[in-house]
Amino acid sequence: MARIDELEKRYPTLPRDVIIKWDVFKHGVRDNKDIDEVSYWRPAGHGSYLSYDEDYTIERLKQETPWRFKEGYMLVPDMNIWMKSGLGFPLYRKENSPYTIRVTGTEGKFALYDGEEKVNVDLYRGPQTNFMPGLKTSKGTLAQELIMLWRRCYCIFPVRFCEYFTTGEECKFCNYNHTQEDARRSGLSRHVTINADETAEALKLYGSQLRLLEGQIESGGFAKSETEASVNVRFVDRLSNALPYRTHMKLIGEAMPRKELQRLRDSGLAGIRMAFETIDERLFPIINPGKTKHMSYQGWLEAVQDAVEIFGVGNVAAKTIGGVTMQGPEGYPTWQEARDSHVEGDRWMISHGVYPCMDSLRWAPGSPYSRDPGNRDKYPPSEFFLDCIAAHDKAMEEYGFYEKLNKFLYCGLDCQIRPYVGEVGIIKRAGDFGTWMGEVVPYEQNWMAQFLDSIKQKEMAKV
Ligand code: SF4
């Protein structure tokens, strides 16, 4: 029996699409030519993670598959495959993964194989993002160098640099600064810092051609909260005023004092996701030395509660990485202990009005954890993720949290693909992500609802 079917039997309360997402997310996929059919040409500036193999750099990808590079663009699969529920999963390469993605012969439709066995699921390529490559600011900078666009949502990195690397206090799983050097070696130059006014101009250019819905601001760690808040306030302020309408804007950042959170709220920020990485008190300072110096573990907990008071319940999230607490000599020796710690942290967050989400650990080349080959055997099984997801859903129901969520905090259009964002409750309630977002996004802007409808129509036409 295929792995997915076995897991489905063992987790009868979890939707099958959630099991598929997480088993493929956890295992990655083997590289093949068919992946290119679901890939994007991404401009320089794309994020760091391509693979679960710790030596898989952009440089290596370029050497092995030169056709995936052209004039500052890289062909990246990452975020463009979806199931009929509108749930997607990222495609990270892994050399020994059981999974492959294959073309089916029907335009836009793909199959998932576990070894040579076809998994019972239809996969679809999403509509392509139009990067509008000719758009330039008055200073001549391409808009795409300043803003990363996903269909109707955008992401901005005001500073592509993390101060913790300079002191050797980077988070143990992270290679943020290294990835820039890696990209540069492959001819993909990036701006380390960008100008807020010029970025607002670029947003205006995009926003004049396309109704934008949601944006996120993300950067590396800052040693000083005041500096971090000042940079972010400037961006939130300029971007909030760039368009004749407001997009929902959220920040992915660190804990900061209450007055800095208030400044961000006052400048137009709608929500915040604090990057805890783990909520485990013992391991937090070991995994996050720079973040701990920035603010103590207790300080992070207080800050996230301050954020709930300032931004409101449903507008504050805590990001964690599933599997990170098993790494290193100090990590949990069993996945069950790691799971119990994770679930306890999730429950604390939910009971305090914070929405916890979970990403999956990857060995980013150049990160401290990737340098220790022993860590590769300490990766949790799918059961870890599925147990955490089931417990998350239980707590969300218990505290009535699905009803309190701002749906843009994890926009169901594109942001849901990478972390766990509560898809069990969302699929149970709405059936699919297009319907879930329908309440806050009109149909003409809801690309997901249109996309899922087009799949249904094509299939009905065949019958
Ligand atoms: S704060 Fe941590 S996770 Fe964020 S960029 Fe710096 S080292 Fe990486």
Residues whose N, C-alpha, C, O or C-beta is under 5 A from the ligand:
A	BS01	SF4	C162 Y164 E170 C171 C174 Y176 S219 G220 G221
